Every structure is written in structure tokens, then in C-alpha cells.
Amino acid sequence: MNKKADIGLIGLAVMGENLVLNMESKGYTVAVFNRTVDKVDAFVNGRGKGKNFIGAHSLQELVESLERPRKVMMLVKAGKPVDDFIEQLIPLLEPGDIIIDGGNSHFPDTIRRTKYVESKGLLYIGTGVSGGEEGALKGPSMMPGGSPEAWPHVKEIFQAVAAKVDGGVPCCDWVGENGAGHFVKMVHNGIEYGDMQIINEAYHLMKELLGMDAFEQHEVFKRWNSGVLDSYLIEITTDIMAYKDEDGSPLVEKILDTAGQKGTGKWTAVTALDLGIPLTLIGESVFSRCLSAQKDLRVKASEVISGKKSGFKGDKQQFVNDLEKALYGAKIISYAQGYDLMMEAAKEYDWNLNYGGIALMWRGGCIIRSRFLGDIKKAFDNNPLLENLLLDDFFKGAVLSAEESWRRVCATALQNGIPVPALTSALCYFDGFRSARLPANLLQAQRDYFGAHQYERVDKARGEFFHTDWTGRGGNTASTTYDV
């Protein structure tokens, strides 16, 4: 009798191919299916030749080739294709079988799908998978959530294929119920947007303000990658700056300055707005991509609007050193805001998130892997009830030590007309976060003046609201207080 497969996968694009090759290399037999069936044969007879793969030409064949409880993983485009495959799979599966979505699905969809699939007697997992093509092949970061009963059945496979840190600890563990896994992956991607934007702002400053070419910047990024900024994104930026086009010039300077996006950064920012969390750096990073996409309009504006021209006269090496500290400070803010969002979502959706464990999952395999994720884990190990990373002694000290350099960088950029929206918004968040009193008292007075929205008083107990007839013509009727 032919051996049955340990797991099945739908979707043989690059991520799918690489992930199943990873699974097979760890000793698992994998059944594979693709909507374009020719791809199944091409893979089994190509990259998968001679390996433990079972090619299926239909979903029925795929399901029949699996050990019970059957585990079917989808790596298909987010949205309707996921729902379509779920509908096709449900009649073919039996109670206790598991459907897994490994794509970039929006977490509300995963909440909905988990409830729906469970209502059919099946189990569901929505897992974030980070690391790109190379990560899928060599070891990604995986963030699974969904039906808790499903986790014991997939834990061994997921942790075997995941990246490893600290002598073999897998960058994969159970995140939480229903949409928790995809939520954490969404926040990961939002932080990724922020990291990329502050790196791009550093590049822009070195190029436009200091007049450094890409090859000079390569040496700077290389040095930064051996210090506190050690991370995957700094590492690949180092490589990009050194890459030459056919004529020997830096290829990066020939790439059109319009950034694309798949939407996960936008989801993160919108969710932060919905939950009332000040995710300023990531929000600015999303808007910066939107502004970059208005290329034609920007070119027109550059021809008719004359602004401040850069003219740096200071110590270039000192500015580069300051820039390193500014990036470090802003990077900490990005993670602090991301964790703030996860904490609020845990309250909203009744998830029990392991914040130190999430940092561990991000230490290897994923796009935002970096040196200080170990420090985040230590922070939550020291205080599991930590309310914000900036209240941890290590991160508080790190930001304070970066502060002076960070302010110099932002001030110099603004004085020379070079946009640094992420670096400045992160600094403004830091200043706002450490302020015991902000000018929102005036804002509340304005709201009460035009809308009778009421206010609280500093000399009265919290929760007691007041309304003033500011003009003498408004009467005593007040609006109901509420927060959006």
C-alpha cells in the first residue's frame, strides 16, 4: 500500500514550492495540488523529482492521499480564492480534519472563517508565514492561530520547517484563537513598512544632504549592520547599494521612485485607527508610499514650487553617526507602537498573546528579524505585564541615549527641505508619550463649545463630565459623551 502524505498543500507558486521542499527535506511526505494542474506535473517531475511528493490532479485526490486527521494547507491569493477553496474542501473532509491558510489574509476574514469551518465540524488555522521565498525554503517565521485543538496535529511539522534561533528554538509557536496568528503577521508587516521607510529616509539624507553615492553608502550600511542596527533589512540594503548595473553604475539609482504595496501596512494603520492606538510611524510609512506613487504630480510640482535647497556645511561623519542613532531610536518606537496595537487587540478580541514569544518568533526567518528582538523578549520575561516597551529600562535607556542625535538629524533635515516623515513622527510620538500634559484640554473645550461634547476637570474625579455655556446663548443641554 502506498504511503499516505503527512500534509497537503494547495498553491504551487514560488512560496508554495519552496515551503513543500522545506517540509520534504525535514522527512515529511507532502501531497501537492495547483488549480493549473500542469504545474503539479511540472513540479513533481522538476524540482520535486525523486522526492517524497504525491502529485494530485484534483482536490479529491489530494484529500484521499492524506493521513488522518487530514491537514490541507492553502498558499493562495488572499480574499475570494481562500473562501472558494474552503467551500470546495468542506464536502471532502471529515470531522477533525484541518484546513490551514498560510497566505496574507486579513485577520477579520480569519476570525470569520474559523467560526464557519468549526461550525462544519472541522478545524481551522490561519498562519502568518514570513521570510519570502528564501525563508520558505530554508526556514520561515510562522505565526499560527485559529482552532486551538488543531495545533497539536501540526506543531511538529510547523516547528520542524521554521527558522531556528538560540541553538534550535523554532521561530514558530501557537499565537492564539481565531484571527490572532494573522493579526500578529499583519503587525509584523506594518513594522516592516516602518523599518523600510526609516532606512529609505537615511538613504535620502546621505544622498541629497551629504552627497554620498551608493557605493559610499554601502560601506555605511555595512558598518551599521555590525552594530545595534544589525538586521535583515540593513543587510539587504548593504547588498543593494553595492550592486552594479551593466555599465558599472549603482543599479539602485536607475529604479523608478514609486513604491508598491500589497495592503498589509494599510490594514495595520486602519486597525490602529479603529482601536484608537497612535501608530504614527507605520501610518506615515504607508502615506509615504502613497506619495511616492504620485510620481507625475510630484514632477510637475518640482517644476513650479521652489523650496528650500539642501546645503550641508557640518561634519559629515558626525551626521552619519547621528543618523545611526536616529534610526535606532525610531526603530524602537516602531516596535513599541506595534506592541501597543497587539496589546489593545488582545483586549478587544479576547486573545491571550505571548508577547515575549512573538519576539522570539520574529528573531529568525522573517523580514524584520533584528538583533534587539532578544531584548524585547527579555523585557517581557522581566515584566509580563509591561504596558509599553518604552517603560522597560533597556529601551528607555536606548531611546534617551539616541535622543540628542535624533533631534539633530530631524532638525537638519527639516532645515534643508528633505522629507523625513517617519523619523520625525516617531520623535513626536516619543515627546508626546513622555508628556504628562498635552494640549487636548483646549481641544475638549473647543468640542464642548461647538458641540456640547462635555469635558472632565483636573480638579474633579475622572468620569465626571461638565458642560459650559460658552456664549451665554447655548443653554444647559449637553451631548452624550462617547469615544470612537
C-alpha positions in Angstrom: 0.0 0.0 0.0 1.3 3.4 -0.9 2.4 5.7 1.9 0.0 8.5 2.6 1.1 12.1 2.9 1.6 13.9 6.2 0.2 17.2 4.9 -1.2 18.6 1.6 -0.6 21.9 0.0 -2.7 23.9 -2.5 -0.8 26.5 -4.5 2.5 25.9 -6.2 3.7 29.4 -6.8 7.2 30.2 -5.6 6.3 30.3 -1.9 4.3 27.1 -2.1 7.0 25.2 -3.9 9.7 26.3 -1.5 7.7 25.5 1.6 6.9 22.0 0.5 10.5 21.4 -0.5 11.4 22.6 3.1 8.8 20.1 4.5 10.1 17.2 2.4 13.7 17.9 3.5 12.6 17.5 7.1 11.3 14.0 6.4 7.7 14.6 5.6 5.7 13.3 2.6 3.7 16.1 1.0 0.8 15.9 -1.4 0.6 18.9 -3.7 -2.2 20.4 -5.9 -2.5 23.5 -8.0 -5.5 24.9 -9.8 -3.5 24.9 -13.0 -2.8 21.1 -12.9 0.1 21.3 -15.4 2.1 22.9 -12.6 1.7 19.8 -10.4 3.3 17.6 -13.0 6.0 20.2 -13.8 6.9 20.4 -10.1 6.8 16.6 -9.3 9.0 16.0 -12.4 11.2 19.0 -11.9 12.3 20.4 -8.5 10.4 17.6 -6.7 11.7 14.7 -8.8 12.9 11.7 -6.8 11.5 13.2 -3.5 8.6 12.3 -1.3 5.8 14.2 -3.1 2.4 13.0 -4.2 1.0 14.9 -7.1 -2.8 15.4 -7.1 -4.8 16.4 -10.1 -7.9 17.2 -8.1 -8.9 18.2 -4.6 -10.5 14.8 -4.2 -7.2 13.1 -5.0 -5.4 15.5 -2.6 -7.7 14.7 0.3 -7.6 10.9 -0.4 -3.8 10.9 -0.3 -3.6 12.3 3.3 -3.2 10.7 6.7 -6.0 11.4 9.2 -6.6 13.9 10.6 -6.1 15.4 7.2 -4.1 18.6 7.1 -4.7 20.8 4.0 -2.7 24.0 3.7 -3.5 26.7 1.2 -0.9 29.2 -0.1 -3.1 31.1 -2.5 -4.0 34.7 -3.1 -5.9 36.3 -0.1 -9.6 37.0 -0.4 -12.1 35.1 -2.5 -9.7 32.3 -3.6 -9.4 31.3 0.0 -13.1 31.2 0.5 -13.6 29.3 -2.7 -11.2 26.6 -1.7 -12.7 26.3 1.7 -16.1 25.7 0.1 -14.6 23.0 -2.2 -12.8 21.3 0.6 -15.5 21.1 3.3 -17.6 18.3 1.5 -14.4 16.3 1.0 -13.2 16.4 4.6 -14.4 14.6 7.8 -14.8 15.9 11.4 -11.5 16.8 13.0 -9.7 17.4 9.7 -7.8 20.7 9.5 -7.8 23.5 6.9 -4.8 25.8 7.0 -4.5 29.2 5.4 -0.8 30.2 5.0 -1.4 33.3 2.9 -1.6 37.0 3.8 -5.2 37.0 4.8 -6.8 39.9 6.7 -7.4 38.8 10.3 -11.2 39.6 10.3 -11.5 37.1 7.5 -9.7 34.5 9.5 -12.0 35.2 12.5 -15.0 34.6 10.2 -13.5 31.6 8.5 -12.5 29.9 11.8 -16.1 30.2 13.1 -17.5 29.0 9.8 -15.2 26.0 9.4 -15.7 24.9 13.0 -19.4 25.0 12.5 -18.9 22.3 9.9 -17.1 20.1 12.4 -13.6 20.9 11.0 -10.7 22.8 12.5 -9.1 25.9 11.0 -5.6 27.6 11.3 -4.7 30.9 9.8 -0.9 31.2 10.0 1.3 34.1 9.1 4.4 33.0 7.1 7.2 35.5 6.8 10.6 35.3 5.2 9.9 35.5 1.5 11.0 32.8 -1.0 14.3 32.1 0.8 12.6 31.9 4.2 10.0 29.4 2.9 12.8 27.2 1.6 15.3 27.5 4.4 13.1 28.3 7.4 10.4 31.0 7.8 8.9 32.6 10.8 5.4 31.1 11.3 2.6 32.6 13.4 -0.3 30.2 13.7 -3.7 30.9 15.2 -7.2 29.5 14.9 -8.7 26.4 16.4 -6.6 25.5 19.4 -7.4 21.8 19.0 -5.6 21.8 15.7 -2.2 22.9 17.0 -1.0 19.6 18.4 -1.6 18.0 15.0 0.5 20.5 13.0 3.0 21.6 15.7 5.7 19.1 14.8 5.6 19.9 11.1 5.4 23.7 11.6 8.3 23.8 14.1 10.4 21.5 12.0 10.3 23.7 9.0 10.5 27.1 10.8 13.7 29.0 11.3 15.7 28.2 14.4 17.5 30.5 16.9 19.4 30.1 20.2 20.6 26.6 19.4 17.5 25.2 17.9 14.5 27.1 19.3 11.9 27.3 16.4 10.6 30.7 15.3 7.0 29.3 15.5 4.6 28.8 18.3 0.9 29.0 18.9 -0.3 32.6 18.9 -4.0 32.4 19.9 -7.6 31.9 18.9 -9.2 32.6 15.5 -7.5 35.5 13.8 -4.6 36.0 16.3 -2.0 34.5 14.0 -2.8 36.6 11.0 -3.1 39.7 13.2 0.4 39.2 14.5 1.6 38.7 11.0 -0.2 41.9 9.9 1.6 43.9 12.7 4.9 42.3 11.6 4.3 43.6 8.1 3.4 47.1 9.5 6.6 47.2 11.4 8.3 46.1 8.2 6.8 49.1 6.4 8.2 51.4 9.2 11.7 49.8 9.2 11.9 50.2 5.4 10.8 53.8 5.5 13.3 55.0 8.1 16.1 53.2 6.2 14.9 54.9 3.0 15.0 58.3 4.8 18.5 57.6 5.9 19.5 56.8 2.3 17.8 60.0 1.1 19.6 62.1 3.7 23.0 60.6 2.9 22.4 61.1 -0.9 20.8 64.5 -1.0 22.2 66.2 2.0 25.7 64.7 2.3 26.2 63.9 -1.4 27.2 60.3 -0.8 26.9 57.9 -3.7 25.5 54.3 -3.3 28.9 52.7 -3.0 29.9 55.0 -0.1 26.5 54.3 1.5 27.2 50.6 1.1 30.2 51.0 3.5 28.0 52.9 6.0 25.2 50.3 5.9 27.8 47.5 6.2 29.2 49.1 9.3 25.7 49.7 10.8 24.9 46.0 10.3 27.6 45.1 12.7 26.2 47.3 15.5 22.8 47.9 17.1 21.1 48.1 13.8 22.1 44.6 12.8 19.0 43.3 10.9 17.9 41.6 7.7 16.7 44.8 6.2 20.0 46.7 6.8 21.8 43.6 5.5 19.9 43.5 2.2 20.3 47.3 1.9 24.0 46.9 2.2 23.9 44.4 -0.8 21.6 46.7 -2.9 23.9 49.7 -2.5 26.8 47.6 -3.8 25.0 46.1 -6.8 26.2 47.5 -10.2 24.3 47.8 -13.4 25.9 46.6 -16.7 27.6 50.0 -17.1 29.2 49.8 -13.6 26.9 52.4 -12.0 24.7 51.6 -9.0 21.5 49.9 -10.1 19.5 51.4 -7.3 19.7 54.9 -8.8 18.1 53.6 -12.0 15.0 52.3 -10.3 11.9 54.5 -10.6 11.0 56.0 -7.2 7.4 54.8 -7.0 6.8 52.2 -4.2 4.2 49.5 -4.4 2.3 47.9 -1.5 0.1 44.8 -1.1 -2.1 46.3 1.7 -0.9 44.8 4.9 0.7 48.1 6.1 -2.6 49.9 5.3 -4.5 47.2 7.3 -2.2 47.8 10.3 -2.8 51.6 10.2 -6.6 51.3 9.7 -6.8 48.8 12.6 -4.8 51.1 14.8 -7.3 53.9 14.0 -10.2 51.5 14.7 -8.7 50.6 18.1 -7.5 54.1 18.9 -3.8 53.3 19.1 -1.3 56.0 17.9 0.6 54.0 15.3 2.2 57.1 13.8 5.4 55.8 12.3 3.7 53.0 10.4 0.9 55.3 9.3 3.5 57.8 7.9 5.3 54.9 6.2 2.1 53.9 4.3 1.4 57.5 3.3 5.0 57.9 2.1 4.4 55.0 -0.3 1.2 56.7 -1.5 3.1 60.0 -2.1 5.8 58.2 -4.0 3.2 56.7 -6.3 2.1 60.3 -7.3 5.3 60.5 -9.5 3.9 62.6 -12.3 2.3 65.1 -10.0 5.5 65.4 -8.0 7.5 66.1 -11.1 5.0 68.8 -12.1 5.2 70.3 -8.6 9.0 70.3 -8.6 9.0 72.5 -11.7 6.8 75.2 -10.3 7.3 75.1 -6.5 10.7 76.3 -5.3 11.5 75.3 -1.8 14.5 75.1 0.5 17.6 73.7 -1.2 19.9 71.5 0.8 23.3 72.8 1.7 25.0 70.9 4.5 28.1 72.5 6.0 28.6 70.4 9.1 30.7 67.3 9.9 29.6 64.6 7.6 30.9 61.7 9.7 29.3 63.1 12.8 26.0 63.4 10.9 26.3 59.7 9.8 26.9 58.7 13.4 23.9 60.7 14.5 21.8 59.1 11.7 22.6 55.6 13.0 21.3 56.6 16.5 18.2 58.3 14.9 17.4 55.1 13.1 17.8 53.1 16.3 15.5 55.4 18.2 12.9 55.4 15.5 13.1 51.6 15.2 12.4 51.2 18.9 9.3 53.5 18.6 8.0 51.4 15.7 8.1 48.2 17.7 6.7 50.0 20.8 3.7 51.1 18.7 3.3 47.7 17.1 3.3 46.0 20.5 0.8 48.6 21.8 -1.5 47.7 19.0 -1.2 44.0 19.8 -2.0 44.6 23.4 -5.1 46.6 22.6 -6.2 43.9 20.1 -5.8 41.2 22.7 -8.3 43.0 24.9 -10.7 43.7 22.0 -10.7 40.1 20.7 -10.0 38.2 24.0 -6.7 36.8 22.8 -4.0 35.7 25.3 -0.9 36.8 23.4 2.6 35.8 24.5 4.5 39.0 23.7 7.9 37.6 24.5 7.2 34.6 22.5 6.2 36.7 19.5 9.6 38.5 19.7 11.2 35.1 19.6 9.2 34.1 16.6 10.4 37.2 14.8 14.1 36.6 15.6 14.7 34.3 12.7 13.4 33.7 9.2 11.2 36.8 8.9 11.8 40.2 7.2 12.0 42.2 10.4 14.5 39.9 12.2 17.0 42.0 14.1 19.3 42.0 17.0 17.2 43.7 19.5 14.2 41.3 19.3 16.1 39.3 22.0 15.9 42.4 24.2 12.1 42.6 23.6 11.8 39.0 24.9 13.9 39.9 27.9 11.7 42.9 28.6 8.5 40.7 28.7 10.3 37.9 30.6 11.2 40.5 33.3 7.7 42.0 33.3 4.9 40.1 31.6 2.6 43.0 32.4 4.8 45.6 30.7 2.4 48.2 29.3 4.8 49.8 26.7 8.3 48.9 25.6 9.4 52.5 26.4 8.7 51.7 30.1 11.3 49.0 30.1 14.7 50.1 31.4 16.7 48.8 28.4 14.5 50.5 25.8 14.0 53.7 27.8 17.8 54.0 28.1 18.4 53.2 24.4 15.9 55.9 23.3 17.3 58.5 25.7 20.8 57.8 24.5 19.7 58.3 20.9 17.6 61.4 21.6 20.2 64.2 21.1 21.4 62.7 17.8 17.9 62.0 16.6 16.9 65.6 17.2 19.9 66.9 15.3 19.1 64.7 12.3 15.4 65.7 12.2 16.2 69.4 12.6 18.9 69.3 9.9 16.5 67.5 7.5 13.7 70.0 8.0 16.1 73.0 7.7 17.3 71.6 4.4 13.9 70.7 2.9 14.4 66.9 3.0 11.3 64.9 4.0 11.7 62.6 6.9 8.1 61.8 7.9 8.8 58.6 9.7 11.8 59.8 11.7 10.0 63.0 12.8 6.7 61.3 13.6 8.5 58.8 15.8 10.2 61.6 17.6 7.0 63.4 18.1 5.4 60.3 19.5 8.2 60.0 22.0 7.8 63.6 23.1 4.0 63.1 23.4 4.3 59.8 25.2 6.6 61.3 27.9 4.4 64.4 28.4 2.2 64.3 31.5 0.1 67.1 30.0 -0.8 67.6 26.3 -2.9 70.5 24.8 -6.0 68.3 24.5 -7.7 70.3 27.2 -8.1 73.1 24.7 -9.4 70.6 22.1 -12.0 69.4 24.6 -13.0 73.0 25.3 -13.5 73.5 21.5 -15.6 70.3 21.2 -17.7 71.4 24.1 -18.1 75.0 22.7 -19.4 73.9 19.2 -21.0 70.5 20.0 -21.6 70.4 23.8 -19.5 67.3 24.0 -18.5 68.0 27.6 -15.2 67.7 29.4 -13.6 66.3 32.5 -11.8 68.6 35.0 -8.4 68.2 36.6 -9.8 69.2 40.0 -12.6 66.6 39.9 -12.7 62.8 39.8 -12.3 61.0 36.5 -15.5 60.1 34.9 -17.4 63.2 36.0 -18.3 65.3 32.9 -19.1 69.0 32.6 -20.6 71.3 30.1 -20.2 75.1 29.8 -22.5 77.6 28.1 -19.5 79.4 26.5 -21.6 82.1 24.7 -24.4 82.6 27.1 -26.8 81.5 24.4 -26.3 77.7 24.5 -28.4 76.6 27.4 -27.6 73.6 29.6 -28.3 70.7 27.3 -25.1 68.6 26.7 -24.3 65.9 24.1 -23.7 62.3 25.1 -20.0 61.6 25.7 -18.5 58.9 23.5 -15.2 57.8 22.0 -14.8 56.4 18.5 
